[in-house]
Amino acid sequence: MRSAIGMLDRKSYDEAVNELLDQVEFATAEELNEVQASREERI
């Protein structure tokens, strides 16, 4: 049995990945620094 990804050609795969990435919110460097700082305060 072929995987779902195996059934997609490269262009379709790239388009699907790009579509997912468009929907994902990534943390900014500032937000990551705030998380790191709050973790260090707990130690």
C-alpha positions in Angstrom: 0.0 0.0 0.0 1.4 3.4 -1.0 1.4 6.2 1.5 -0.7 9.3 0.9 2.5 11.3 0.2 3.6 8.6 -2.3 0.4 9.3 -4.3 1.2 13.0 -4.7 3.5 14.3 -7.3 6.2 16.7 -6.2 4.3 19.8 -7.2 1.1 18.8 -5.4 3.2 17.9 -2.3 4.9 21.3 -2.4 1.5 23.1 -2.8 0.0 21.1 0.1 2.9 21.9 2.4 2.8 25.6 1.5 -0.9 25.6 2.2 -0.4 24.1 5.6 2.5 26.5 6.4 0.2 29.5 5.4 -2.2 28.3 8.1 0.3 27.9 10.9 1.3 30.8 13.2 4.9 30.8 14.1 6.2 32.5 17.3 8.3 35.6 16.9 11.8 35.8 18.3 10.4 38.1 21.0 7.7 35.6 22.0 10.3 32.8 22.2 12.5 35.0 24.4 9.6 35.6 26.7 9.0 31.8 27.1 12.7 31.2 27.7 12.8 34.0 30.3 9.8 32.6 32.2 11.3 29.1 32.2 14.6 30.5 33.6 12.7 32.3 36.4 11.2 28.9 37.6 14.7 27.3 37.9 
